[in-house]
Amino acid sequence: MSAVFTYSEARQNLASLLDKAAAEGEVRIRRRDGRTFVVRLQEVTTSPLDVKGIDLDMSLDEILGYIQEGRRNNSHVG
């Protein structure tokens, strides 16, 4: 079961409330009028195509030259 905080507790201890939500999955904040709100950590989704780049220590012109050379060498294949 998730932890339940009053609105005042949540306002005074927001950082620890967020840490608790991250650790336990969610926390609940109950207002004086009885309404309850859920705070949970938002899952970060990344694309499998989002890969970290590498430094080739090459200029753009050098990279484009290698690409063009590869295309020339493979133009007679197939």
DSSP file (Angstrom, degrees, kcal/mol; ACC not computed):
  #  RESIDUE AA STRUCTURE BP1 BP2  ACC     N-H-->O    O-->H-N    N-H-->O    O-->H-N    TCO  KAPPA ALPHA  PHI   PSI    X-CA   Y-CA   Z-CA
    1    1 A M              0   0    0      0, 0.0     2,-0.1     0, 0.0    25,-0.1   0.000 360.0 360.0 360.0 141.1    0.0    0.0    0.0
    2    2 A S        -     0   0    0      1,-0.1    25,-0.2    25,-0.1     2,-0.1  -0.401 360.0 -98.2 -78.6 154.6    1.3    3.4   -0.8
    3    3 A A  E     -a   27   0A   0     23,-0.7    25,-3.3    -2,-0.1     2,-0.5  -0.395  33.9-143.6 -69.4 148.0    2.0    6.1    1.8
    4    4 A V  E     -a   28   0A   0     23,-0.2     2,-0.3    -2,-0.1    25,-0.2  -0.972  18.0-176.3-119.5 127.6   -0.7    8.7    2.5
    5    5 A F  E     -a   29   0A   0     23,-3.2    25,-3.0    -2,-0.5     2,-0.1  -0.871  25.5-120.5-116.9 150.7    0.2   12.3    3.3
    6    6 A T  E  >  -a   30   0A   0     -2,-0.3     4,-2.6    23,-0.2     5,-0.2  -0.476  35.6-106.6 -78.2 164.3   -2.0   15.2    4.2
    7    7 A Y  H  > S+     0   0    0     23,-1.2     4,-2.4     1,-0.2     5,-0.2   0.911 122.0  50.3 -57.8 -43.5   -1.8   18.2    1.9
    8    8 A S  H  > S+     0   0    0      2,-0.2     4,-2.2     1,-0.2    -1,-0.2   0.913 110.5  48.7 -63.8 -43.6    0.1   20.1    4.5
    9    9 A E  H  > S+     0   0    0      1,-0.2     4,-1.9     2,-0.2    -1,-0.2   0.918 112.1  49.5 -61.2 -43.4    2.6   17.3    5.0
   10   10 A A  H  < S+     0   0    0     -4,-2.6    -2,-0.2     1,-0.2    -1,-0.2   0.911 111.2  49.0 -62.9 -43.1    3.1   17.0    1.3
   11   11 A R  H >< S+     0   0    0     -4,-2.4     3,-0.6     1,-0.2    -1,-0.2   0.888 115.5  43.3 -64.8 -39.7    3.6   20.8    0.9
   12   12 A Q  H 3< S+     0   0    0     -4,-2.2    -1,-0.2     1,-0.2    -2,-0.2   0.753 125.2  32.7 -78.5 -24.3    6.2   20.9    3.7
   13   13 A N  T 3X S+     0   0    0     -4,-1.9     4,-2.3    -5,-0.2    -1,-0.2  -0.239  70.1 141.5-128.2  44.8    8.1   17.8    2.7
   14   14 A L  H <> S+     0   0    0     -3,-0.6     4,-2.5     1,-0.2     5,-0.2   0.886  71.8  52.6 -58.9 -43.6    7.9   17.7   -1.1
   15   15 A A  H  > S+     0   0    0      1,-0.2     4,-2.1     2,-0.2    -1,-0.2   0.928 113.4  42.8 -61.3 -46.0   11.4   16.4   -1.7
   16   16 A S  H  > S+     0   0    0      2,-0.2     4,-2.3     1,-0.2    -1,-0.2   0.850 111.7  55.8 -70.6 -32.4   11.0   13.5    0.7
   17   17 A L  H  X S+     0   0    0     -4,-2.3     4,-2.2     2,-0.2    -2,-0.2   0.920 109.2  46.7 -62.0 -43.9    7.5   12.7   -0.7
   18   18 A L  H  X S+     0   0    0     -4,-2.5     4,-2.2     2,-0.2    -2,-0.2   0.891 111.1  51.7 -66.8 -38.9    9.0   12.5   -4.2
   19   19 A D  H  X S+     0   0    0     -4,-2.1     4,-2.2    -5,-0.2    -1,-0.2   0.909 110.5  49.0 -61.4 -41.6   11.8   10.3   -3.0
   20   20 A K  H  X S+     0   0    0     -4,-2.3     4,-3.0     2,-0.2     5,-0.3   0.895 109.1  52.0 -65.7 -40.5    9.3    8.0   -1.3
   21   21 A A  H  X S+     0   0    0     -4,-2.2     4,-1.7     1,-0.2    20,-0.4   0.900 111.0  48.4 -62.2 -40.4    7.2    7.9   -4.5
   22   22 A A  H  < S+     0   0    0     -4,-2.2    -2,-0.2     1,-0.2    -1,-0.2   0.893 117.4  41.4 -65.9 -40.0   10.3    6.9   -6.5
   23   23 A A  H  < S+     0   0    0     -4,-2.2    -2,-0.2    -5,-0.2    -1,-0.2   0.874 126.5  30.3 -76.4 -38.5   11.2    4.2   -4.0
   24   24 A E  H  < S-     0   0    0     -4,-3.0    -3,-0.2    -5,-0.2    -2,-0.2   0.507 106.6-111.9-104.3  -6.4    7.8    2.7   -3.3
   25   25 A G  S  < S+     0   0    0     -4,-1.7    16,-0.5    -5,-0.3     2,-0.3  -0.151  83.7   2.7 103.7 -40.8    6.0    3.3   -6.6
   26   26 A E        -     0   0    0     -6,-0.3   -23,-0.7    14,-0.2     2,-0.3  -0.976  53.3-153.0-168.5 160.1    3.6    5.9   -5.5
   27   27 A V  E     -aB   3  39A   0     12,-2.3    12,-3.0    -2,-0.3     2,-0.4  -0.941  18.7-134.8-134.1 160.1    2.3    8.1   -2.6
   28   28 A R  E     -aB   4  38A   0    -25,-3.3   -23,-3.2    -2,-0.3     2,-0.5  -0.921   6.6-156.1-119.2 143.2   -1.1    9.5   -2.0
   29   29 A I  E     -aB   5  37A   0      8,-2.8     8,-2.6    -2,-0.4     2,-0.5  -0.979  10.4-159.1-119.2 122.4   -2.0   13.0   -0.9
   30   30 A R  E     -aB   6  36A   0    -25,-3.0   -23,-1.2    -2,-0.5     6,-0.2  -0.886   7.1-149.1-106.5 125.3   -5.4   13.5    0.8
   31   31 A R    >   -     0   0    0      4,-3.0     3,-1.9    -2,-0.5   -25,-0.0  -0.414  30.6-105.0 -85.2 166.2   -7.0   16.9    1.0
   32   32 A R  T 3  S+     0   0    0      1,-0.3    -1,-0.1     2,-0.1    -2,-0.0   0.807 119.8  59.6 -60.8 -31.4   -9.1   18.2    3.7
   33   33 A D  T 3  S-     0   0    0      2,-0.1    -1,-0.3     1,-0.1     3,-0.1   0.445 121.5-105.2 -80.8   2.1  -12.3   17.7    1.6
   34   34 A G  S <  S+     0   0    0     -3,-1.9    -2,-0.1     1,-0.3     2,-0.1   0.223  75.4 136.2  98.1 -14.6  -11.5   14.0    1.3
   35   35 A R        -     0   0    0     -5,-0.1    -4,-3.0     1,-0.0     2,-0.4  -0.426  40.1-152.6 -67.7 142.9  -10.2   13.9   -2.3
   36   36 A T  E     -B   30   0A   0     -6,-0.2     2,-0.4    -2,-0.1    -6,-0.2  -0.957   8.1-164.1-121.9 137.4   -7.1   11.8   -2.8
   37   37 A F  E     -B   29   0A   0     -8,-2.6    -8,-2.8    -2,-0.4     2,-0.4  -0.910  12.3-138.5-119.1 146.2   -4.4   12.3   -5.4
   38   38 A V  E     -B   28   0A   0     -2,-0.4     2,-0.5   -10,-0.2   -10,-0.2  -0.893  11.9-166.2-107.6 133.2   -1.7    9.8   -6.5
   39   39 A V  E     +B   27   0A   0    -12,-3.0   -12,-2.3    -2,-0.4     2,-0.3  -0.981  19.2 162.9-117.0 125.1    1.9   10.9   -7.2
   40   40 A R        -     0   0    0     -2,-0.5     2,-0.3   -14,-0.2   -14,-0.2  -0.968  43.4 -95.3-140.2 157.7    4.1    8.4   -8.9
   41   41 A L        -     0   0    0    -16,-0.5     2,-0.5   -20,-0.4    -2,-0.0  -0.523  40.6-125.3 -70.2 131.6    7.4    8.4  -10.8
   42   42 A Q        -     0   0    0     -2,-0.3     2,-0.2     1,-0.1    -1,-0.1  -0.682  25.2-121.6 -81.4 127.5    6.9    8.7  -14.6
   43   43 A E        -     0   0    0     -2,-0.5     2,-0.6     1,-0.1    -1,-0.1  -0.468  20.3-133.7 -68.6 135.7    8.6    6.0  -16.4
   44   44 A V        -     0   0    0     -2,-0.2     2,-0.5     2,-0.0    -1,-0.1  -0.817  20.7-164.3 -92.8 121.3   11.2    7.2  -18.9
   45   45 A T        -     0   0    0     -2,-0.6     2,-0.3     0, 0.0    -2,-0.0  -0.904   5.4-169.9-107.8 134.6   10.9    5.4  -22.2
   46   46 A T        -     0   0    0     -2,-0.5    -2,-0.0     4,-0.0     0, 0.0  -0.888  25.1-110.9-121.4 153.8   13.7    5.6  -24.7
   47   47 A S    >   -     0   0    0     -2,-0.3     3,-1.7     1,-0.1     0, 0.0  -0.575  17.8-132.1 -78.9 141.3   13.9    4.6  -28.3
   48   48 A P  T 3  S+     0   0    0      0, 0.0    -1,-0.1     0, 0.0    -2,-0.0   0.691 111.2  59.4 -65.3 -15.0   16.1    1.6  -29.2
   49   49 A L  T 3  S+     0   0    0      1,-0.1     2,-1.5     2,-0.0    -2,-0.0   0.498  78.4  97.8 -88.6  -4.5   17.4    3.9  -31.9
   50   50 A D    <   +     0   0    0     -3,-1.7     2,-0.3     2,-0.0    -1,-0.1  -0.652  56.6 163.1 -85.8  86.1   18.5    6.5  -29.4
   51   51 A V        -     0   0    0     -2,-1.5     2,-0.2     1,-0.0    -2,-0.0  -0.784  42.7-105.9-109.8 150.2   22.2    5.5  -29.2
   52   52 A K        -     0   0    0     -2,-0.3     2,-0.0     1,-0.1    -1,-0.0  -0.521  38.2-126.4 -73.6 136.6   25.1    7.4  -27.9
   53   53 A G        -     0   0    0     -2,-0.2     2,-0.3     1,-0.0    -1,-0.1  -0.281  15.9-136.4 -78.0 166.8   27.4    8.8  -30.5
   54   54 A I        -     0   0    0     -2,-0.0     2,-0.8     0, 0.0    -1,-0.0  -0.925  16.6-117.9-123.7 151.8   31.1    8.3  -30.7
   55   55 A D        +     0   0    0     -2,-0.3    -2,-0.0     1,-0.1     0, 0.0  -0.801  28.4 177.4 -91.3 111.8   33.8   10.8  -31.5
   56   56 A L        -     0   0    0     -2,-0.8    -1,-0.1     2,-0.2     3,-0.1   0.509  38.2-130.6 -90.0  -6.4   35.6    9.8  -34.7
   57   57 A D        +     0   0    0      1,-0.2     2,-0.3     0, 0.0    -2,-0.1   0.905  67.1 125.5  54.3  43.4   37.9   12.8  -34.7
   58   58 A M        -     0   0    0      4,-0.0    -1,-0.2     3,-0.0    -2,-0.2  -0.944  60.9-118.3-130.1 150.8   37.0   13.3  -38.3
   59   59 A S     >  -     0   0    0     -2,-0.3     4,-2.1    -3,-0.1     5,-0.2  -0.407  30.1-110.3 -81.4 164.6   35.6   16.3  -40.2
   60   60 A L  H  > S+     0   0    0      1,-0.2     4,-2.7     2,-0.2     5,-0.2   0.896 119.6  55.1 -60.5 -41.0   32.2   16.2  -41.9
   61   61 A D  H  > S+     0   0    0      1,-0.2     4,-2.1     2,-0.2    -1,-0.2   0.890 107.0  50.0 -61.9 -39.1   33.9   16.4  -45.3
   62   62 A E  H  > S+     0   0    0      2,-0.2     4,-2.1     1,-0.2    -1,-0.2   0.926 111.7  47.9 -64.7 -44.0   36.0   13.3  -44.4
   63   63 A I  H  X S+     0   0    0     -4,-2.1     4,-2.1     1,-0.2    -2,-0.2   0.936 112.8  47.7 -62.6 -46.2   33.0   11.3  -43.4
   64   64 A L  H  X S+     0   0    0     -4,-2.7     4,-2.5     1,-0.2    -1,-0.2   0.869 109.0  55.4 -64.0 -35.5   31.1   12.3  -46.5
   65   65 A G  H  X S+     0   0    0     -4,-2.1     4,-2.4    -5,-0.2    -1,-0.2   0.911 107.7  48.3 -61.6 -43.3   34.1   11.4  -48.6
   66   66 A Y  H  X S+     0   0    0     -4,-2.1     4,-2.4     2,-0.2    -2,-0.2   0.889 111.0  51.1 -65.0 -38.9   34.2    7.9  -47.1
   67   67 A I  H  X S+     0   0    0     -4,-2.1     4,-2.0     2,-0.2    -2,-0.2   0.940 111.7  46.6 -63.6 -46.0   30.4    7.5  -47.8
   68   68 A Q  H  X S+     0   0    0     -4,-2.5     4,-2.3     1,-0.2    -2,-0.2   0.898 111.6  51.7 -63.1 -40.4   30.8    8.6  -51.4
   69   69 A E  H  X S+     0   0    0     -4,-2.4     4,-2.4     1,-0.2    -1,-0.2   0.907 109.2  50.5 -62.4 -42.2   33.8    6.2  -51.8
   70   70 A G  H  X S+     0   0    0     -4,-2.4     4,-1.4     1,-0.2    -1,-0.2   0.879 110.1  49.7 -64.0 -37.9   31.8    3.3  -50.5
   71   71 A R  H  X S+     0   0    0     -4,-2.0     4,-0.7     2,-0.2    -1,-0.2   0.888 110.7  49.5 -68.7 -38.4   28.9    4.1  -52.8
   72   72 A R  H >< S+     0   0    0     -4,-2.3     3,-0.7     1,-0.2     4,-0.4   0.919 111.7  48.9 -64.6 -42.7   31.3    4.2  -55.8
   73   73 A N  H 3< S+     0   0    0     -4,-2.4     3,-0.3     1,-0.2    -1,-0.2   0.769 116.8  42.1 -70.0 -25.8   32.9    0.9  -54.9
   74   74 A N  H >< S+     0   0    0     -4,-1.4     3,-1.0    -5,-0.2    -1,-0.2   0.426  88.0  91.3-100.2  -0.4   29.5   -0.8  -54.4
   75   75 A S  T << S+     0   0    0     -3,-0.7    -1,-0.2    -4,-0.7    -2,-0.1   0.776  87.2  49.9 -68.4 -24.2   27.8    0.6  -57.5
   76   76 A H  T 3  S+     0   0    0     -4,-0.4     2,-0.3    -3,-0.3    -1,-0.2   0.555  91.6  97.8 -90.1  -7.2   28.9   -2.3  -59.7
   77   77 A V    <         0   0    0     -3,-1.0    -3,-0.0     1,-0.2     0, 0.0  -0.633 360.0 360.0 -83.0 137.0   27.6   -4.9  -57.2
   78   78 A G              0   0    0     -2,-0.3    -1,-0.2     0, 0.0    -2,-0.1   0.428 360.0 360.0  88.2 360.0   24.2   -6.5  -57.7
